[in-house]
């Protein structure tokens, strides 16, 4: 019967009652079925393999793609990037020698301090745009354009109500700043001695101190004297080759507006700039030079800084890397014991323009001019200092 034949196994013989076209069609169908199964099986195997290979390839590509990005991000953090790396307000203090209540000349000065208080807000020219437009409506467009060009270097007005501000206190060697006009190629050492965020701690650091000694009894160190205040900007300047890259720090005084004997003796100009280089803490000074801090007091940088900034371990360099480097990232100065080399560059607004670029010297001058009308009391409020503890006569150019 036909039903039995369909369900039975195919045989070469056929009964006469069977219709020839039927089996041929069945055979054809069976061949098609086998072919379909084979094609399906052949097709499925590459599909699974391709997916597996694609998945493995995609995973490998993602892994490889992620590795460079992580390394690049770490490297770029310390890479030399042209432009303004910091702006803020700068203060100059000198401390009299022990037991010298009155200073008459540099012979009575023990130390010169430079205080940097970075600005944490937007640049000066970007504050209150609508209000500024009222004030500068009659200003010279060319002058305003110069200020706009250097706006990234101009700090906003300093707050007088905050006692929590980031700061760095730097002590300058030889008790004076490098003079670009007289000592063009005479760098001066400097050291970051105090980094913090509490201005009251800074006030105590700079205030008077009384202590006991076994040989001389009670000793008294007078408080520091404020000798200058202004605005500053730190800028990375790119040279035509990497070895020509440099970090410039330029400042412009708001107080005083005219230099006196004190400022001239301390090497403070109305406007000036110098190149900053940071010393490798692993580098030792030549035996003939008695400069620098002992190892126990030097800055401790991370391995990433030593590798990416100082070039430690790079082929063709010593095992410690570069002895000195530019201030690629301002965080290099946020370490107590950081040793700096201050190289005199230029003086005046035009000199700052050349050192900082893009009209930034003009911008600093404009901000300092606006802030020069502030009273001395306001300066001490910016620092959260008790003004009665610190003599300010040197701001007038007079020793105190």
C-alpha positions, 0 to 999 in steps of 0.5 A: 500500500502507498501508506506503507511504502512512504513509511518504509525504508526505500528499496530498489524494487517497486510494485506494479501498482505503484505510480512511477512519478510518486517515488521519483518525486519522493526521491527528489524530495528526499534528496532536497531534504538531505541537501537542505540539511547538509547546507544547513549544517554546513552553514551553521558551523561557519556561523558559530565560528564566525561569531566566536572569532568576531567576538574574540576579535572584538574583545581583543580590539577593545582590550587593546583600545583601552590600554593606550587610552589609560596610558595616554591619560596618565601621560598627558596629565604630566605632559608639557601643555602650552598656556596658562597653568595657574593665575592668582595673587602674589605677596612678598614678605621679609623676616628680620633676623632674630632679636632684630626688632627694627630693620634698617637695611638688608643686613638686618633681613633674615629671609625673603618669602614669596606667597602664591595664592592661586585663584580658584574662580574664573578669570578677572575679565570673565566675571560679571560681563554685563556689569563690566560692560557698563564700566568699560563703555568709554574705554579704548577698543584696542586696549580692551582687545589686548586685555581680552587676549590675555584674560586667561592670565588675569585672576578674579578679585580675591575674597576677603571673607574666606579663611580657607584658601590654597597657598604655597610659601616659598623661601628665596635664596640670597634674600632677594629675587633675581634681577633681569636688568642686572643679573640676566644669567644669575639664577637663584635657588628657592624652596617651597617650605609650606603648603596648605589650605588654612590661612590661620596656619599660615598666619602662625607660620609668619607671625612672631615666635619666642623660644628658649635656648640652652646657651642664649636663653630666651630668643625672639623672632619678629613677625614678617613684614609685607613688602609687596602685593600683586597678581601673577600668572604661570605660563608654559611657553613652547619653543621651536624644539622641546629643549626650548620649552619653558615655564614663566612666572610673571607678576605685576604689583598692585601695592606699592605703585612706586618702588621704594628702598625696600623693594629695590633692595629685595629685587622686587619690580613693578612688573617682572618675570622669571623662568621656573625650573624644578630640581629632581629630588634624586639629583645630588649637587656637585661636591663643590656646591653647597646648595640644596636640601638634605635628602630627608627634607626634599620633596617626594614625588610619585613614580609617575612624576619621576617617569613622565616629568623627569624622564626616569628610566628613559633610554639615553638618560641617567637612571634618575632622569633629568636634573631639572625640568620645566614646571609641566604641571603646577602640582610640582609646586604643591610639595614641601621641599620642592627645590626651584631654580629662578632664572631672571627673564624680563621686566616691565609690562612689555617684558611680561608680554614677551614672557607670557605671550598673548597680551597677558602682561597687559592683562596683569597690568590692568588687573593690578591697576584696578586693585591698587585702590584697595586699602592695606587693611583689605590686603590683610583681610584677603589673607585672614591675618590680624593686621596689627600683628604684621607691620606694613610700613614697607609697602611705602618703601620704608624699612620696618 
